Amino acid sequence: MPKTSHKGRRLKWKRMRPLYIMMIPGTLYLIINNYFPMFGIFIAFKKIDYSKGIFASQWTGFDNFRFLFATKDAFVITRNTILYNLVFIVLGTIAGVTVAILLNEVISSVWKKLYQTILLLPQLISMVIVAYIGYAFLNVENGFLNNSVLPLLGLEPVSWYSEPRYWPFILTITHLWKGLGYGSVVYFSAILGIDRELYEAASIDGAKRGQQIRLITLPLLKTTIIIMVLMSVGNIFRSDFGLFYQLPLNSGALYSTTNTIDTYVFRALMQLNNTAMSSAAGVFQSVVGFIVIVIVNGIVRRVDEDSALY
């Protein structure tokens, strides 16, 4: 028995070896990018003096956390961060599920792959490039909107980079355009995993496509949707730095609608050169995100235990 068991383990290892090799790059990235920085959490509780070194610097307790709440901008940056993320989660989920269902309705495999590629392209574009594309549309003098679109509608040119009221819509549209591909592909993969016999049985019973989507597709997507939402909720106190900093070109006139916790911390770091304060902000975002995930997951577990993360 021991020899047979050992031989079975060796055969299993040989079969799984290609998968383990494929895991190496992602695992290394996860360890280096997500776990190694955790050792520097103590920086958030120190007043860094580079002449003494990080480890010998003075402990300050929670003093570094106060700058997030002691400023007059605390309410604005917190409000913007939370509200934008809530809008992104709701609209992103609706758009992703809708596009995934539409992709599933495409019969031709060639067109289906083409649409997936087109949807994923914005995800691969750097936010620096997106900022240049946005500038090509929004430039006051030579922008596409001011020179081509607004004149056709009989409207006057708009100074986009000095009008805060337009930017909630601009940021939301840009975020949806850039992130739609990833979300739709995840939901589309979940739809492909649904047993085709369910649709065939429903079709025999006279159910139309709309009824099949409402009674089969959406209920069976529920678990995937909940997991994706839970993962997004964990970042509700974080924001896409490139979206909120580079796309508005760091325009001071737009701070009321574009300033978030991440952009505020970056500007404070550039002005004060205080790495401890920025570290404190990161710790605060991580802790609050963890607490939110635990609370939301607990609510989901009470309603539907099978849909919870743990």
LOVEX-600502 format. One record per residue (C-alpha): x, y, z; residue in three letters. Coordinates in steps of 0.25 Angstrom, whole numbers, plus 5000, padded with zeros to 4 digits. Example, Ala and Ser with C-alpha at 12.3 -4.5 7.8 and 13.67 -1.06 7.14 Angstrom:
2
504949825031ala/505549965029ser/
This chain:
310
500050005000met/501150105003pro/501850074990lys/500550084982thr/500150214989ser/501550274987his/501450234972lys/500150304971gly/500650434977arg/501750434967arg/500850414955leu/499950524960lys/501150614962trp/501550584947lys/500150614942arg/499950744951met/501450794948arg/501050884936pro/499950954945leu/500950974956tyr/501951034946ile/500851124941met/500551174955met/501951214958ile/501951354951pro/500551394958gly/500951344971thr/502251414971leu/501551544967tyr/500551524978leu/501651504989ile/502551614984ile/501351714982asn/500351684993asn/501151615004tyr/502551665005phe/502051815007pro/501251765019met/502551765027phe/502651915025gly/501351935033ile/502051995045phe/502552115036ile/501052165038ala/501352175053phe/502652255052lys/503252385050lys/504252355039ile/505652415042asp/506552375030tyr/507752415038ser/507452305049lys/506852205039gly/505452145038ile/505552045050phe/506252145059ala/505152265056ser/504252305067gln/502952235069trp/501752335068thr/500552245070gly/499352285062phe/499852425059asp/500052395045asn/498652355043phe/498052495047arg/498452565035phe/497352495027leu/496352545037phe/496852675042ala/496852745028thr/495652825023lys/495652735011asp/495452605019ala/493952605016phe/494152625001val/495152524999ile/494452415007thr/493052455000arg/493652444986asn/494452314988thr/493252244994ile/492152294984leu/492952274972tyr/493252134976asn/491752104979leu/491452164965val/492552084958phe/492051954965ile/490651964962val/490752014948leu/491951924945gly/491251804949thr/489951834941ile/490851864929ala/491651744930gly/490551644932val/489751714920thr/490951704911val/491251554915ala/489751524912ile/489851594898leu/491151514895leu/490551384898asn/489451414888glu/490551434877val/490451304869ile/491751324860ser/492951284868ser/493851374860val/492951494863trp/492951454877lys/494451454879lys/494551584871leu/493551654881tyr/494351594893gln/495651654887thr/495051784885ile/494451794899leu/495751754906leu/496651854898leu/496351974907pro/496751884919gln/498151874913leu/498252024910ile/499152104920ser/498452214928met/499452304922val/498952274908ile/497552284913val/497852424918ala/498352464905tyr/497152414898ile/496252484908gly/497052614905tyr/496852594890ala/495352594893phe/495252704904leu/496352804899asn/495652944900val/496252994887glu/496452874878asn/495652764885gly/494752674877phe/493552704886leu/493652854885asn/494052854870asn/493152744864ser/492052704874val/491552824881leu/491452914869pro/490552804862leu/489652814874leu/489652964874gly/490352974888leu/491453064892glu/492853004895pro/493152964909val/494352984917ser/494452834922trp/495652844931tyr/495052964939ser/493652914940glu/493452814952pro/492052774949arg/492352694937tyr/493452614943trp/492552504950pro/491952464937phe/493352474930ile/494052384940leu/492852284941thr/492852264926ile/494352254925thr/494352154936his/493252074930leu/493852074916trp/495252024922lys/494751924931gly/493551864923leu/494351754916gly/494851694929tyr/493551684936gly/492751634923ser/493851524921val/493651474935val/492151474934tyr/492251414920phe/493151304925ser/492051274936ala/490951264926ile/491751164917leu/491751074930gly/490251064930ile/489750934926asp/489150954911arg/488050844914glu/487350954923leu/487151044912tyr/486750934903glu/485750884913ala/485251024915ala/485151044899ser/484250914898ile/483350974909asp/483151094901gly/484051194908ala/484551304899lys/485951364900arg/485651474910gly/484951374919gln/486151274918gln/487051394922ile/486151434934arg/485851304939leu/487151224936ile/488351314933thr/488151424943leu/487851324955pro/489051234952leu/489951364951leu/489551404965lys/490751344972thr/491751404962thr/491151534963ile/491251534978ile/492651494978ile/493051604968met/492351704976val/492951654989leu/494351674983met/494051814978ser/493451854992val/494751824998gly/495351934990asn/494252034993ile/495252125001phe/496252124989arg/496152194976ser/496852174962asp/497952274963phe/498152294948gly/496652314946leu/496552424956phe/497952484955tyr/498352474941gln/497052484933leu/496652614939pro/498152664937leu/498252694952asn/497452814950ser/497152894963gly/495852944958ala/495352804958leu/495752764972tyr/494352764978ser/493952654969thr/495252584965thr/495952584979asn/495952444985thr/496752384997ile/497852334988asp/498052464980thr/498052544993tyr/499052454999val/499952464987phe/499952614987arg/500152625002ala/501352525000leu/501952614988met/501752744997gln/502152685011leu/503052575006asn/502552495018asn/502552345015thr/501952315028ala/500652385026met/500452315012ser/500752185019ser/499652215029ala/498652245018ala/498952115012gly/498752035025val/497452115028phe/496952075014gln/497351925016ser/496751915030val/495451985026val/495351905013gly/495551775021phe/494451815031ile/493551845020val/493751715013ile/493551635026val/492251715029ile/491651695015val/492051555014asn/491351525027gly/490151585022ile/490251505009val/490451375018arg/489151405026arg/488351415013val/489051315004asp/490151235010glu/490551164997asp/490851304991ser/491751355002ala/493251365000leu/493551285013tyr/
